[in-house]
Amino acid sequence: MALPLSWPEESMEPDISHLITEDDTPVDSVYSEKQMRLLTSSLYASWKPGRE
């Protein structure tokens, strides 16, 4: 019979404190601005509320 798994005491969540998500600097060009808007709109469209 297999032994039950033991869970580590520390959290398995990644440390994201070093990531920069917004720094309020202007974008490089109109093309870059459009790409950023498309990325955020696709992320919001694919997000399912209540799912972790």
mmCIF file as gemmi writes it, N, C-alpha and C atoms, coordinates in Angstrom:
data_model
loop_
_atom_site.group_PDB
_atom_site.id
_atom_site.type_symbol
_atom_site.label_atom_id
_atom_site.label_alt_id
_atom_site.label_comp_id
_atom_site.label_asym_id
_atom_site.label_entity_id
_atom_site.label_seq_id
_atom_site.pdbx_PDB_ins_code
_atom_site.Cartn_x
_atom_site.Cartn_y
_atom_site.Cartn_z
_atom_site.occupancy
_atom_site.B_iso_or_equiv
_atom_site.pdbx_formal_charge
_atom_site.auth_seq_id
_atom_site.auth_asym_id
_atom_site.pdbx_PDB_model_num
ATOM 1 N N . MET Axp A 1 ? 0.848 -1.18 0 1 0 ? 1 A 1
ATOM 2 C CA . MET Axp A 1 ? 0 0 0 1 0 ? 1 A 1
ATOM 3 C C . MET Axp A 1 ? 0.894 1.243 0 1 0 ? 1 A 1
ATOM 4 N N . ALA Axp A 2 ? 0.504 2.234 -0.751 1 0 ? 2 A 1
ATOM 5 C CA . ALA Axp A 2 ? 1.298 3.462 -0.872 1 0 ? 2 A 1
ATOM 6 C C . ALA Axp A 2 ? 1.101 4.353 0.348 1 0 ? 2 A 1
ATOM 7 N N . LEU Axp A 3 ? 2.138 5.067 0.694 1 0 ? 3 A 1
ATOM 8 C CA . LEU Axp A 3 ? 2.056 6.006 1.812 1 0 ? 3 A 1
ATOM 9 C C . LEU Axp A 3 ? 1.35 7.284 1.368 1 0 ? 3 A 1
ATOM 10 N N . PRO Axp A 4 ? 0.572 7.911 2.244 1 0 ? 4 A 1
ATOM 11 C CA . PRO Axp A 4 ? -0.101 9.16 1.866 1 0 ? 4 A 1
ATOM 12 C C . PRO Axp A 4 ? 0.92 10.278 1.656 1 0 ? 4 A 1
ATOM 13 N N . LEU Axp A 5 ? 0.584 11.175 0.754 1 0 ? 5 A 1
ATOM 14 C CA . LEU Axp A 5 ? 1.461 12.313 0.479 1 0 ? 5 A 1
ATOM 15 C C . LEU Axp A 5 ? 1.417 13.295 1.636 1 0 ? 5 A 1
ATOM 16 N N . SER Axp A 6 ? 2.53 13.87 1.948 1 0 ? 6 A 1
ATOM 17 C CA . SER Axp A 6 ? 2.546 14.923 2.971 1 0 ? 6 A 1
ATOM 18 C C . SER Axp A 6 ? 2.753 16.261 2.269 1 0 ? 6 A 1
ATOM 19 N N . TRP Axp A 7 ? 2.012 17.245 2.678 1 0 ? 7 A 1
ATOM 20 C CA . TRP Axp A 7 ? 2.086 18.566 2.06 1 0 ? 7 A 1
ATOM 21 C C . TRP Axp A 7 ? 3.167 19.395 2.739 1 0 ? 7 A 1
ATOM 22 N N . PRO Axp A 8 ? 3.912 20.159 1.956 1 0 ? 8 A 1
ATOM 23 C CA . PRO Axp A 8 ? 4.95 21.008 2.562 1 0 ? 8 A 1
ATOM 24 C C . PRO Axp A 8 ? 4.318 22.102 3.418 1 0 ? 8 A 1
ATOM 25 N N . GLU Axp A 9 ? 5.04 22.525 4.43 1 0 ? 9 A 1
ATOM 26 C CA . GLU Axp A 9 ? 4.539 23.549 5.351 1 0 ? 9 A 1
ATOM 27 C C . GLU Axp A 9 ? 4.44 24.92 4.69 1 0 ? 9 A 1
ATOM 28 N N . GLU Axp A 10 ? 5.35 25.226 3.785 1 0 ? 10 A 1
ATOM 29 C CA . GLU Axp A 10 ? 5.333 26.551 3.167 1 0 ? 10 A 1
ATOM 30 C C . GLU Axp A 10 ? 4.402 26.578 1.957 1 0 ? 10 A 1
ATOM 31 N N . SER Axp A 11 ? 3.99 27.764 1.581 1 0 ? 11 A 1
ATOM 32 C CA . SER Axp A 11 ? 3.06 27.948 0.476 1 0 ? 11 A 1
ATOM 33 C C . SER Axp A 11 ? 3.739 27.625 -0.856 1 0 ? 11 A 1
ATOM 34 N N . MET Axp A 12 ? 2.993 27.039 -1.771 1 0 ? 12 A 1
ATOM 35 C CA . MET Axp A 12 ? 3.526 26.703 -3.084 1 0 ? 12 A 1
ATOM 36 C C . MET Axp A 12 ? 3.254 27.802 -4.106 1 0 ? 12 A 1
ATOM 37 N N . GLU Axp A 13 ? 2.674 28.916 -3.677 1 0 ? 13 A 1
ATOM 38 C CA . GLU Axp A 13 ? 2.391 30.004 -4.596 1 0 ? 13 A 1
ATOM 39 C C . GLU Axp A 13 ? 3.684 30.716 -4.972 1 0 ? 13 A 1
ATOM 40 N N . PRO Axp A 14 ? 3.819 31.108 -6.258 1 0 ? 14 A 1
ATOM 41 C CA . PRO Axp A 14 ? 5.047 31.791 -6.671 1 0 ? 14 A 1
ATOM 42 C C . PRO Axp A 14 ? 5.124 33.2 -6.09 1 0 ? 14 A 1
ATOM 43 N N . ASP Axp A 15 ? 6.334 33.687 -5.888 1 0 ? 15 A 1
ATOM 44 C CA . ASP Axp A 15 ? 6.549 35.044 -5.4 1 0 ? 15 A 1
ATOM 45 C C . ASP Axp A 15 ? 6.515 35.995 -6.594 1 0 ? 15 A 1
ATOM 46 N N . ILE Axp A 16 ? 5.495 36.839 -6.662 1 0 ? 16 A 1
ATOM 47 C CA . ILE Axp A 16 ? 5.367 37.763 -7.79 1 0 ? 16 A 1
ATOM 48 C C . ILE Axp A 16 ? 5.605 39.208 -7.37 1 0 ? 16 A 1
ATOM 49 N N . SER Axp A 17 ? 6.2 39.408 -6.199 1 0 ? 17 A 1
ATOM 50 C CA . SER Axp A 17 ? 6.415 40.766 -5.7 1 0 ? 17 A 1
ATOM 51 C C . SER Axp A 17 ? 7.408 41.552 -6.554 1 0 ? 17 A 1
ATOM 52 N N . HIS Axp A 18 ? 8.261 40.878 -7.314 1 0 ? 18 A 1
ATOM 53 C CA . HIS Axp A 18 ? 9.259 41.562 -8.128 1 0 ? 18 A 1
ATOM 54 C C . HIS Axp A 18 ? 8.737 41.932 -9.52 1 0 ? 18 A 1
ATOM 55 N N . LEU Axp A 19 ? 7.543 41.48 -9.894 1 0 ? 19 A 1
ATOM 56 C CA . LEU Axp A 19 ? 6.986 41.781 -11.213 1 0 ? 19 A 1
ATOM 57 C C . LEU Axp A 19 ? 6.374 43.174 -11.241 1 0 ? 19 A 1
ATOM 58 N N . ILE Axp A 20 ? 6.595 43.885 -12.337 1 0 ? 20 A 1
ATOM 59 C CA . ILE Axp A 20 ? 6.022 45.218 -12.519 1 0 ? 20 A 1
ATOM 60 C C . ILE Axp A 20 ? 4.835 45.075 -13.458 1 0 ? 20 A 1
ATOM 61 N N . THR Axp A 21 ? 3.648 45.399 -12.965 1 0 ? 21 A 1
ATOM 62 C CA . THR Axp A 21 ? 2.454 45.273 -13.796 1 0 ? 21 A 1
ATOM 63 C C . THR Axp A 21 ? 2.013 46.598 -14.394 1 0 ? 21 A 1
ATOM 64 N N . GLU Axp A 22 ? 2.352 47.693 -13.736 1 0 ? 22 A 1
ATOM 65 C CA . GLU Axp A 22 ? 1.969 49.007 -14.247 1 0 ? 22 A 1
ATOM 66 C C . GLU Axp A 22 ? 2.921 50.039 -13.661 1 0 ? 22 A 1
ATOM 67 N N . ASP Axp A 23 ? 3.48 50.874 -14.533 1 0 ? 23 A 1
ATOM 68 C CA . ASP Axp A 23 ? 4.411 51.882 -14.037 1 0 ? 23 A 1
ATOM 69 C C . ASP Axp A 23 ? 4.071 53.295 -14.515 1 0 ? 23 A 1
ATOM 70 N N . ASP Axp A 24 ? 2.922 53.457 -15.162 1 0 ? 24 A 1
ATOM 71 C CA . ASP Axp A 24 ? 2.41 54.761 -15.605 1 0 ? 24 A 1
ATOM 72 C C . ASP Axp A 24 ? 3.337 55.499 -16.56 1 0 ? 24 A 1
ATOM 73 N N . THR Axp A 25 ? 4.159 54.787 -17.315 1 0 ? 25 A 1
ATOM 74 C CA . THR Axp A 25 ? 4.975 55.429 -18.342 1 0 ? 25 A 1
ATOM 75 C C . THR Axp A 25 ? 4.24 55.345 -19.667 1 0 ? 25 A 1
ATOM 76 N N . PRO Axp A 26 ? 4.407 56.34 -20.533 1 0 ? 26 A 1
ATOM 77 C CA . PRO Axp A 26 ? 3.729 56.297 -21.824 1 0 ? 26 A 1
ATOM 78 C C . PRO Axp A 26 ? 4.258 55.153 -22.698 1 0 ? 26 A 1
ATOM 79 N N . VAL Axp A 27 ? 3.422 54.665 -23.584 1 0 ? 27 A 1
ATOM 80 C CA . VAL Axp A 27 ? 3.837 53.582 -24.478 1 0 ? 27 A 1
ATOM 81 C C . VAL Axp A 27 ? 4.705 54.13 -25.6 1 0 ? 27 A 1
ATOM 82 N N . ASP Axp A 28 ? 5.416 53.232 -26.288 1 0 ? 28 A 1
ATOM 83 C CA . ASP Axp A 28 ? 6.363 53.636 -27.324 1 0 ? 28 A 1
ATOM 84 C C . ASP Axp A 28 ? 5.692 54.167 -28.579 1 0 ? 28 A 1
ATOM 85 N N . SER Axp A 29 ? 4.598 53.546 -28.988 1 0 ? 29 A 1
ATOM 86 C CA . SER Axp A 29 ? 3.958 53.932 -30.243 1 0 ? 29 A 1
ATOM 87 C C . SER Axp A 29 ? 2.471 53.584 -30.191 1 0 ? 29 A 1
ATOM 88 N N . VAL Axp A 30 ? 1.77 53.993 -31.213 1 0 ? 30 A 1
ATOM 89 C CA . VAL Axp A 30 ? 0.345 53.676 -31.324 1 0 ? 30 A 1
ATOM 90 C C . VAL Axp A 30 ? 0.172 52.162 -31.459 1 0 ? 30 A 1
ATOM 91 N N . TYR Axp A 31 ? 1.08 51.519 -32.181 1 0 ? 31 A 1
ATOM 92 C CA . TYR Axp A 31 ? 1.027 50.068 -32.355 1 0 ? 31 A 1
ATOM 93 C C . TYR Axp A 31 ? 1.16 49.35 -31.01 1 0 ? 31 A 1
ATOM 94 N N . SER Axp A 32 ? 2.096 49.782 -30.187 1 0 ? 32 A 1
ATOM 95 C CA . SER Axp A 32 ? 2.278 49.175 -28.859 1 0 ? 32 A 1
ATOM 96 C C . SER Axp A 32 ? 1.044 49.381 -27.99 1 0 ? 32 A 1
ATOM 97 N N . GLU Axp A 33 ? 0.461 50.561 -28.069 1 0 ? 33 A 1
ATOM 98 C CA . GLU Axp A 33 ? -0.742 50.846 -27.288 1 0 ? 33 A 1
ATOM 99 C C . GLU Axp A 33 ? -1.882 49.919 -27.702 1 0 ? 33 A 1
ATOM 100 N N . LYS Axp A 34 ? -2.051 49.708 -29.004 1 0 ? 34 A 1
ATOM 101 C CA . LYS Axp A 34 ? -3.097 48.819 -29.504 1 0 ? 34 A 1
ATOM 102 C C . LYS Axp A 34 ? -2.854 47.379 -29.034 1 0 ? 34 A 1
ATOM 103 N N . GLN Axp A 35 ? -1.592 46.933 -29.065 1 0 ? 35 A 1
ATOM 104 C CA . GLN Axp A 35 ? -1.267 45.588 -28.595 1 0 ? 35 A 1
ATOM 105 C C . GLN Axp A 35 ? -1.618 45.418 -27.124 1 0 ? 35 A 1
ATOM 106 N N . MET Axp A 36 ? -1.32 46.421 -26.317 1 0 ? 36 A 1
ATOM 107 C CA . MET Axp A 36 ? -1.627 46.345 -24.887 1 0 ? 36 A 1
ATOM 108 C C . MET Axp A 36 ? -3.124 46.252 -24.65 1 0 ? 36 A 1
ATOM 109 N N . ARG Axp A 37 ? -3.9 47.03 -25.397 1 0 ? 37 A 1
ATOM 110 C CA . ARG Axp A 37 ? -5.358 46.97 -25.242 1 0 ? 37 A 1
ATOM 111 C C . ARG Axp A 37 ? -5.9 45.623 -25.679 1 0 ? 37 A 1
ATOM 112 N N . LEU Axp A 38 ? -5.363 45.064 -26.782 1 0 ? 38 A 1
ATOM 113 C CA . LEU Axp A 38 ? -5.817 43.752 -27.241 1 0 ? 38 A 1
ATOM 114 C C . LEU Axp A 38 ? -5.478 42.664 -26.228 1 0 ? 38 A 1
ATOM 115 N N . LEU Axp A 39 ? -4.31 42.75 -25.629 1 0 ? 39 A 1
ATOM 116 C CA . LEU Axp A 39 ? -3.916 41.763 -24.629 1 0 ? 39 A 1
ATOM 117 C C . LEU Axp A 39 ? -4.849 41.803 -23.429 1 0 ? 39 A 1
ATOM 118 N N . THR Axp A 40 ? -5.093 42.994 -22.895 1 0 ? 40 A 1
ATOM 119 C CA . THR Axp A 40 ? -5.95 43.074 -21.71 1 0 ? 40 A 1
ATOM 120 C C . THR Axp A 40 ? -7.383 42.67 -22.03 1 0 ? 40 A 1
ATOM 121 N N . SER Axp A 41 ? -7.883 43.045 -23.204 1 0 ? 41 A 1
ATOM 122 C CA . SER Axp A 41 ? -9.259 42.665 -23.534 1 0 ? 41 A 1
ATOM 123 C C . SER Axp A 41 ? -9.385 41.154 -23.708 1 0 ? 41 A 1
ATOM 124 N N . SER Axp A 42 ? -8.377 40.502 -24.296 1 0 ? 42 A 1
ATOM 125 C CA . SER Axp A 42 ? -8.449 39.043 -24.445 1 0 ? 42 A 1
ATOM 126 C C . SER Axp A 42 ? -8.308 38.337 -23.093 1 0 ? 42 A 1
ATOM 127 N N . LEU Axp A 43 ? -7.503 38.892 -22.2 1 0 ? 43 A 1
ATOM 128 C CA . LEU Axp A 43 ? -7.392 38.304 -20.86 1 0 ? 43 A 1
ATOM 129 C C . LEU Axp A 43 ? -8.709 38.411 -20.103 1 0 ? 43 A 1
ATOM 130 N N . TYR Axp A 44 ? -9.348 39.572 -20.169 1 0 ? 44 A 1
ATOM 131 C CA . TYR Axp A 44 ? -10.636 39.729 -19.493 1 0 ? 44 A 1
ATOM 132 C C . TYR Axp A 44 ? -11.701 38.842 -20.123 1 0 ? 44 A 1
ATOM 133 N N . ALA Axp A 45 ? -11.674 38.669 -21.441 1 0 ? 45 A 1
ATOM 134 C CA . ALA Axp A 45 ? -12.675 37.842 -22.111 1 0 ? 45 A 1
ATOM 135 C C . ALA Axp A 45 ? -12.532 36.367 -21.744 1 0 ? 45 A 1
ATOM 136 N N . SER Axp A 46 ? -11.307 35.915 -21.481 1 0 ? 46 A 1
ATOM 137 C CA . SER Axp A 46 ? -11.094 34.502 -21.177 1 0 ? 46 A 1
ATOM 138 C C . SER Axp A 46 ? -11.205 34.184 -19.69 1 0 ? 46 A 1
ATOM 139 N N . TRP Axp A 47 ? -11.301 35.193 -18.847 1 0 ? 47 A 1
ATOM 140 C CA . TRP Axp A 47 ? -11.35 34.976 -17.402 1 0 ? 47 A 1
ATOM 141 C C . TRP Axp A 47 ? -12.731 34.508 -16.98 1 0 ? 47 A 1
ATOM 142 N N . LYS Axp A 48 ? -12.773 33.457 -16.189 1 0 ? 48 A 1
ATOM 143 C CA . LYS Axp A 48 ? -14.034 32.928 -15.667 1 0 ? 48 A 1
ATOM 144 C C . LYS Axp A 48 ? -14.118 33.258 -14.18 1 0 ? 48 A 1
ATOM 145 N N . PRO Axp A 49 ? -15.062 34.117 -13.77 1 0 ? 49 A 1
ATOM 146 C CA . PRO Axp A 49 ? -15.179 34.477 -12.354 1 0 ? 49 A 1
ATOM 147 C C . PRO Axp A 49 ? -15.464 33.253 -11.485 1 0 ? 49 A 1
ATOM 148 N N . GLY Axp A 50 ? -14.904 33.263 -10.291 1 0 ? 50 A 1
ATOM 149 C CA . GLY Axp A 50 ? -15.144 32.191 -9.351 1 0 ? 50 A 1
ATOM 150 C C . GLY Axp A 50 ? -14.217 31.007 -9.515 1 0 ? 50 A 1
ATOM 151 N N . ARG Axp A 51 ? -13.428 30.995 -10.563 1 0 ? 51 A 1
ATOM 152 C CA . ARG Axp A 51 ? -12.486 29.901 -10.786 1 0 ? 51 A 1
ATOM 153 C C . ARG Axp A 51 ? -11.117 30.323 -10.277 1 0 ? 51 A 1
ATOM 154 N N . GLU Axp A 52 ? -10.476 29.462 -9.526 1 0 ? 52 A 1
ATOM 155 C CA . GLU Axp A 52 ? -9.16 29.806 -8.973 1 0 ? 52 A 1
ATOM 156 C C . GLU Axp A 52 ? -8.049 29.24 -9.803 1 0 ? 52 A 1
